[in-house]
Amino acid sequence: MIYKVMLIDDDVPMLKLLQQMIDWEQLQLKVVAATYSSVKAVHLFQQTLPDIVITDIGLPQTNGIELAEKFRQMKPDVRVIFLTCHEDFNYARQALKLQADDYLIKDQLSAEQLQQSLSKSLCLLKIQSASVTVQPSSYNSQLFKQGLLQRVLDRTNVDEILNYAASIGVRWDGPFYMLSLVHVQYASYDKHYSQQSLSLICYAAYNIADELARSYEGITPFLQQQHLVIVYNYHDNLADNNVSQFNSFLQKLKERVKQYMKLELVSVTVSDKLQLKQLGTCHHSLFTHKYEFYVGESMLITDRQQAMGRTRLQLPAGELDSYKIELKQALATQNIEGIQRVIGEMLQHFQTRMIEPAAFMHELQACLRELTIGASVRLNEAIYHYMDQSRTLADVLALAERPLIAIAMSTDKQGKQGRGTGANSYEPKLQQIQHYIEQHLADSITSIDIARYLYLNPSYFSRYFKRLTGSNFTDYVHQYKMNIASQMLKTSGHTLEQIALTLGYSDRTYFSKVFKKYMCVTPSEYKNEYS
């Protein structure tokens, strides 16, 4: 029996790479559909009804996890394998264990790994065909808990909330509650993961919290958008130190997330005796006002009336000007220690000023944009998004410091080498690779193509190239072509369609999407800027 496979990835070369990587027929598999569009994927799935779907998680419009849920509604027994770009971590595998047969990292993907994952899916398909019962998805349980959280936040009738909680197996028998909001420290997140993976990462952190809560009576974790909400239901018993119990849970959660996912977490906790009907109002206040902004990664509020009654100051005009001047001078002289010193002074100064966080971040972002524009650098907009979402002053300033240091280091290298291509550009092997790309600009090149050209094993080449350049081959080719595209837009007079075809992108929409990803603006915006 031949089983049908569908491939989905918003990166066209990756689709080609997957099709080249293994002998599908040998595994009794046939690729019946492949697309870079999540919208087209739904239509193709309806037409072909594949047995196995291999999909990227970080798709635009509809992400891979959402697509998988749609596919299961159409065909409950479909098997799913997820692909993504960010680094491996154990709990992501556990988070998706009941949703997907496997979870593969693109940068590390080999033919052997893909074959192993597909063999697992084939085995499960054969088990299903033998009418063996499959366990229900843990994702459904999480959806039911989302319904409970929404009732709490909407301040629904207390009896209705408790009845719903009991119906999904959550027992809130005590009269009192504590509440904690737990967020990612984005400076640690940006080191390891892409913005597109944020929802997945938060879901994995939730799974860690959910697993840990089984060892703590009365603690219920929830996932809300991109943060965790932890509710602790308890009896006021003098023999038990309830605050210590809750703090113990939060500390272990932070330790495990740091160990398995390399992420720092920040929490704000209200420990005075809350009633169930007060949780919604308390959550709204904690989320909106960022009380922990000047405190640090762990804030405990024992008197919510006092903590929530404090006023914040507006930022006086020009308060950041002196820091901006010093940072500009440090950038001009490639003084990395000077950048770190100024950022440290800002941290000490503003921790005592208690400025409204939104006002401070608005001015800091304006300062950062001015500094990067002056250095002829355009930052990824994700940095500014992370700043908006950050919960602490230290996190915001760390996000600002990193790109400034990178600019200073890049400028320093250019000065030493006389050009900005970096030392690795002079490696003979990289010159061969660049020559091959230039000779095949109109093709959709994969790492397998170049490995054959260099007479190397594809898996070895992928590891070698990552070590040589610091990026995966697909990203490198896209960036290389987009640099050429930017020059053509400025000087050639060709239409967008002509440039796209010249560089191997047959679809104008896809070309525009890739250009915006690497150049941070659309081709039209770029052309208008330089015309």
C-alpha positions in Angstrom: 0.0 0.0 0.0 1.2 3.5 -0.9 0.7 6.2 1.7 0.2 9.8 0.6 2.3 12.7 2.0 1.8 16.5 1.9 4.7 19.0 2.4 4.1 22.5 3.7 6.8 25.2 4.1 6.8 28.9 3.3 10.4 28.5 2.1 10.4 27.1 -1.5 14.0 25.7 -1.4 13.1 23.8 1.7 10.2 22.2 -0.1 12.6 21.1 -2.9 15.1 19.9 -0.3 12.5 17.7 1.4 11.5 16.1 -1.9 15.2 15.4 -2.8 16.3 14.2 0.6 15.0 10.6 0.6 13.7 7.9 -1.8 10.0 8.2 -1.0 8.9 5.2 -3.1 11.3 3.0 -1.2 9.3 3.8 2.0 6.0 3.2 0.2 5.3 6.9 0.2 4.2 9.4 -2.5 4.3 13.2 -2.2 0.9 14.2 -3.5 1.0 17.9 -2.7 3.6 20.6 -1.8 2.9 24.2 -1.1 4.4 27.3 0.6 1.0 28.8 1.4 -1.1 27.9 4.4 -4.2 29.0 2.6 -3.5 26.7 -0.4 -2.6 23.9 2.0 -6.2 23.7 3.3 -7.5 23.3 -0.3 -4.8 20.8 -1.3 -5.5 18.8 1.8 -9.2 18.6 0.9 -8.4 17.5 -2.6 -5.7 14.9 -1.8 -6.5 13.8 1.8 -2.9 12.8 2.6 -2.1 10.2 5.3 1.0 12.2 6.5 1.6 15.9 6.7 5.1 17.5 7.1 4.6 21.1 8.0 6.6 24.1 9.1 5.3 25.5 12.4 6.1 29.2 11.7 3.9 29.8 8.7 2.3 33.2 8.1 -1.5 33.7 8.3 -2.1 30.2 9.8 0.7 28.5 11.7 1.5 24.8 11.5 -0.2 23.9 14.8 -3.5 25.6 13.7 -3.3 23.9 10.3 -2.8 20.5 12.0 -6.0 21.1 14.0 -7.9 21.9 10.8 -6.6 18.8 9.1 -7.6 16.6 12.0 -11.2 18.0 11.7 -11.2 16.9 8.1 -9.3 13.6 8.6 -8.9 12.6 12.3 -6.4 9.9 11.6 -3.9 12.1 9.7 -0.3 11.9 11.0 1.7 15.2 11.5 5.4 15.9 11.6 6.4 19.4 12.5 9.4 21.4 11.2 10.9 24.6 12.6 14.1 26.6 12.6 14.9 27.3 16.2 17.2 25.2 18.4 16.2 21.8 19.9 14.8 21.6 23.4 13.4 18.6 25.2 10.1 20.0 26.4 9.1 21.1 23.0 9.1 17.5 21.9 7.0 16.6 25.0 4.7 19.6 24.3 3.9 18.2 20.9 4.1 14.5 21.6 0.4 13.9 21.4 -0.1 16.4 18.6 2.6 15.2 16.2 4.6 12.2 15.6 7.9 14.1 15.6 9.4 17.6 15.8 12.4 18.2 13.5 14.9 21.1 13.5 15.5 22.3 9.9 19.1 23.3 10.5 19.9 19.8 11.8 17.7 17.8 9.5 19.2 14.7 7.8 17.8 12.0 5.6 18.2 9.5 8.4 16.1 11.7 10.8 13.4 12.2 8.2 13.2 8.5 7.5 13.0 7.7 11.2 10.1 10.2 11.7 8.3 8.9 8.6 8.8 5.3 9.8 7.1 6.2 13.1 4.2 7.8 11.3 3.8 4.7 9.0 3.8 2.4 12.1 1.1 4.5 13.7 -1.0 4.5 10.5 -0.8 0.7 10.4 -1.9 0.5 14.0 -4.8 2.8 13.3 -5.9 0.7 10.4 -6.0 -2.3 12.8 -8.6 -0.4 14.8 -6.4 0.2 17.9 -7.7 3.1 20.0 -5.6 6.2 19.9 -5.2 8.4 23.0 -7.0 11.8 22.9 -4.8 14.9 22.4 -3.7 16.7 25.5 -4.3 19.8 23.4 -8.0 19.4 23.9 -7.5 19.4 27.7 -5.6 22.7 27.4 -8.6 24.1 25.4 -11.0 23.2 28.1 -8.8 25.0 30.6 -8.7 28.0 28.4 -12.5 28.0 28.7 -12.2 28.0 32.5 -9.7 30.9 32.5 -11.9 32.9 30.3 -14.8 32.5 32.7 -12.6 33.6 35.5 -11.4 36.7 33.6 -14.9 37.5 32.5 -16.0 37.4 36.2 -18.7 34.9 35.5 -20.9 33.7 38.3 -18.8 31.9 41.0 -21.0 28.8 41.1 -20.9 28.5 37.3 -17.1 28.8 37.4 -16.7 26.1 40.1 -19.1 23.8 38.3 -17.2 24.1 35.0 -13.9 23.6 36.8 -15.1 20.4 38.4 -16.5 19.2 35.1 -13.0 19.3 33.5 -11.2 17.8 36.6 -10.0 21.1 38.3 -10.8 21.0 42.0 -10.9 24.4 43.7 -12.2 23.5 47.2 -10.4 26.2 49.2 -11.9 29.6 49.9 -8.8 31.6 49.0 -6.6 32.2 45.9 -3.2 33.5 44.9 -2.4 34.7 41.4 0.8 34.9 39.4 1.5 36.1 35.9 4.7 34.6 34.4 6.3 36.1 31.2 9.4 35.4 29.1 12.4 37.6 29.5 12.8 38.6 25.8 16.5 39.3 25.9 17.0 35.5 26.6 14.3 34.5 24.1 15.9 36.5 21.2 19.2 34.7 21.7 17.7 31.3 20.7 14.4 31.6 18.9 12.6 33.5 16.1 9.6 35.7 16.6 7.5 33.2 14.7 8.2 30.5 17.2 6.9 32.5 20.2 3.5 30.8 20.5 5.1 27.4 20.4 7.7 28.3 23.0 5.0 29.6 25.4 3.1 26.4 24.8 6.1 24.4 25.7 6.7 26.5 28.9 3.0 25.9 29.8 3.6 22.1 29.5 6.5 22.3 31.9 4.2 24.2 34.4 1.4 21.8 33.9 3.7 18.8 34.5 5.2 20.4 37.6 1.8 21.4 39.0 1.0 17.7 39.4 3.3 17.7 42.4 1.6 20.7 44.0 -1.9 20.5 45.4 -4.2 23.4 44.4 -2.0 24.9 41.6 -3.5 25.3 38.2 -1.5 26.8 35.3 -3.1 28.4 32.3 -1.7 29.6 28.9 -3.0 33.0 27.9 -1.7 34.3 24.6 2.1 34.7 25.3 2.2 34.4 29.0 1.3 32.0 31.8 -1.4 32.6 34.4 -0.9 30.5 37.6 -3.8 30.2 40.1 -3.3 28.7 43.5 -6.4 27.6 45.5 -5.8 27.0 49.2 -7.2 26.7 52.7 -5.8 29.1 55.3 -4.0 26.6 57.5 -1.5 27.8 60.1 0.4 24.5 59.7 1.1 25.2 56.0 3.0 28.1 54.7 1.0 28.7 51.5 3.2 31.6 50.2 6.3 29.4 50.5 4.5 26.6 48.7 3.5 28.9 45.8 7.0 30.4 45.7 8.5 27.0 45.6 6.5 26.1 42.5 7.4 29.3 40.7 11.1 28.9 41.5 11.2 25.3 40.2 9.2 26.4 37.1 11.9 29.1 36.3 14.7 26.6 36.9 13.2 24.0 34.6 12.5 26.4 31.8 16.0 27.8 32.1 17.5 24.2 32.0 15.4 22.8 29.1 14.7 25.9 27.0 17.5 28.4 27.9 14.9 31.0 28.9 14.6 33.4 31.8 11.1 34.0 33.2 9.8 37.0 35.2 6.8 36.7 37.6 4.5 39.0 39.5 2.5 37.4 42.3 -0.4 38.6 44.5 -0.3 36.6 47.7 -2.9 38.2 49.9 -6.2 36.3 50.2 -8.1 36.7 47.0 -11.7 35.6 46.4 -12.5 33.8 43.2 -14.6 36.8 41.9 -11.5 39.1 42.4 -9.2 37.1 40.1 -10.4 38.7 36.9 -9.9 42.3 38.1 -6.6 41.4 39.7 -5.3 39.8 36.5 -6.3 42.8 34.4 -4.5 45.2 36.8 -1.3 43.0 36.9 -1.2 42.6 33.1 -1.8 46.2 32.3 0.3 48.1 34.7 3.6 46.1 34.8 4.1 46.5 38.6 7.3 44.4 38.4 8.9 46.7 35.8 11.4 48.3 38.3 11.5 45.4 40.7 13.1 42.6 38.7 12.4 39.0 37.8 10.3 38.1 40.9 7.8 40.5 42.5 5.6 39.4 45.4 2.7 41.7 46.3 1.4 41.0 49.8 -0.9 44.1 49.9 -2.5 44.6 46.5 -4.3 47.8 47.6 -1.0 49.5 48.4 1.0 48.1 45.4 -1.7 48.9 42.9 -2.3 52.4 44.2 1.2 53.7 43.4 1.5 56.3 40.7 4.1 56.4 38.0 5.7 59.5 36.6 5.7 60.7 33.0 9.1 60.9 31.3 10.4 64.5 31.2 11.3 65.7 27.7 14.9 65.2 26.8 15.7 62.8 29.7 17.4 60.4 27.4 19.4 62.9 25.4 22.6 62.7 27.3 22.6 58.9 27.2 21.9 59.1 23.4 24.9 61.4 22.8 27.2 59.0 24.8 25.9 56.0 22.9 26.4 57.7 19.6 30.0 58.5 20.5 30.6 54.9 21.7 29.3 53.6 18.4 31.5 56.0 16.4 34.6 54.8 18.2 33.5 51.1 18.4 33.7 51.4 22.2 31.8 48.3 23.4 32.7 48.8 27.0 31.4 52.4 26.6 28.0 51.1 25.4 27.8 48.6 28.3 28.7 51.4 30.8 26.0 53.8 29.5 23.3 51.0 29.5 24.3 50.2 33.1 24.0 53.8 34.1 20.6 54.0 32.5 19.5 50.9 34.5 20.7 52.4 37.8 19.2 55.9 37.1 15.7 54.8 35.9 15.2 52.1 38.6 14.8 55.0 41.1 12.8 57.3 38.9 9.6 55.1 38.6 8.7 56.4 35.1 5.6 55.0 33.4 7.0 52.0 31.5 5.1 52.7 28.3 6.5 56.3 28.2 10.0 55.1 28.9 9.9 52.4 26.2 8.5 54.8 23.6 11.5 57.2 24.1 14.0 54.3 24.3 12.7 52.9 21.0 12.9 56.3 19.3 16.5 56.7 20.6 17.4 53.2 19.3 15.9 53.9 15.9 17.9 57.2 15.6 21.2 55.5 16.6 20.7 52.6 14.1 19.7 54.8 11.3 22.8 57.0 12.0 24.8 53.8 11.7 23.1 52.9 8.4 21.6 49.8 10.0 18.0 48.7 10.0 17.0 46.5 12.9 14.6 43.6 12.7 11.2 44.9 13.9 11.0 42.0 16.3 13.3 43.8 18.7 10.8 46.7 19.1 7.9 44.2 19.5 9.9 42.4 22.3 10.5 45.8 24.0 6.7 46.5 24.0 6.0 43.1 25.6 8.9 43.2 28.1 8.0 43.2 31.7 11.2 44.6 33.3 13.5 47.5 32.8 16.6 45.2 32.8 15.0 43.2 30.0 14.2 46.2 27.8 17.7 47.7 28.2 19.3 44.3 27.5 17.3 44.2 24.2 18.6 47.6 23.3 22.2 46.9 24.3 22.7 43.8 22.1 22.2 45.3 18.7 24.3 48.3 19.6 27.2 46.1 20.5 26.7 44.1 17.3 26.8 47.3 15.3 30.0 48.4 17.0 31.7 45.0 16.5 30.6 45.0 12.8 32.0 48.5 12.3 35.2 47.5 14.0 35.6 44.5 11.6 35.0 46.6 8.6 37.7 49.0 9.7 40.2 46.2 10.2 39.4 44.4 7.0 38.6 47.3 4.7 35.3 45.7 3.7 32.2 44.4 5.5 32.1 40.8 4.2 33.8 39.3 7.2 36.8 37.0 7.5 34.9 33.9 6.4 34.3 35.4 3.0 37.9 34.7 2.1 37.6 30.9 2.8 38.3 29.1 -0.6 35.3 26.8 -0.1 32.9 29.8 0.5 34.1 31.4 -2.7 33.3 28.2 -4.5 29.8 28.2 -3.0 29.2 31.9 -3.9 30.4 31.1 -7.4 27.9 28.3 -7.7 25.1 30.6 -6.4 26.0 33.3 -8.9 26.0 30.7 -11.8 22.5 29.4 -10.7 20.7 32.6 -9.6 17.6 31.7 -11.6 17.4 28.3 -9.9 15.9 27.3 -6.5 19.2 26.0 -5.0 19.2 23.6 -2.0 22.0 22.3 0.2 21.8 18.9 -1.7 22.5 20.7 -5.0 25.6 22.4 -3.7 26.8 19.3 -1.8 26.7 17.3 -5.0 28.6 20.1 -6.7 31.3 20.0 -4.0 31.2 16.1 -3.9 30.3 16.2 -0.2 27.8 14.3 1.9 24.6 16.5 2.2 24.4 16.1 6.0 28.1 16.8 6.4 27.8 19.9 4.1 24.9 21.3 6.2 27.0 21.0 9.4 30.1 22.4 7.7 28.3 25.4 6.2 26.6 26.3 9.5 30.0 26.2 11.2 31.6 28.2 8.4 29.0 31.0 8.1 26.9 30.9 11.3 23.7 30.4 9.3 21.9 27.6 7.5 22.3 27.3 3.7 18.8 28.3 2.8 18.9 31.5 4.8 22.3 32.3 3.3 21.1 31.9 -0.3 18.0 34.0 0.3 20.1 36.8 1.9 22.6 36.6 -1.0 19.8 36.9 -3.5 18.0 39.7 -1.7 21.2 41.7 -1.6 21.4 41.4 -5.4 17.7 42.2 -5.6 18.2 45.4 -3.6 20.9 46.6 -6.0 18.7 45.7 -9.0 15.8 47.7 -7.6 18.0 50.7 -7.2 19.8 50.6 -10.5 18.4 48.2 -13.2 15.0 49.7 -14.0 13.6 46.1 -14.3 10.1 45.3 -13.1 9.5 43.4 -9.9 8.5 40.3 -11.9 11.7 40.4 -14.0 13.9 40.7 -10.9 12.0 37.9 -9.2 12.4 35.6 -12.3 16.1 36.5 -12.6 16.7 35.4 -9.1 14.7 32.2 -9.3 11.4 33.2 -7.7 8.6 32.4 -10.1 5.9 33.8 -7.8 6.0 37.6 -7.2 4.1 37.3 -3.9 6.6 34.8 -2.6 9.5 37.0 -3.7 8.1 40.0 -2.0 7.6 38.0 1.2 11.2 36.8 1.2 12.5 40.3 0.4 10.6 41.8 3.3 11.8 39.0 5.7 15.5 39.8 4.9 15.4 43.5 4.1 12.6 44.5 6.6 10.6 46.4 3.9 8.7 45.4 0.8 10.4 45.7 -2.6 8.1 48.7 -3.5 8.9 50.5 -0.2 12.6 49.9 -0.8 12.5 51.1 -4.4 10.5 54.3 -3.4 13.0 54.9 -0.6 16.0 55.0 -3.0 14.3 56.4 -6.1 
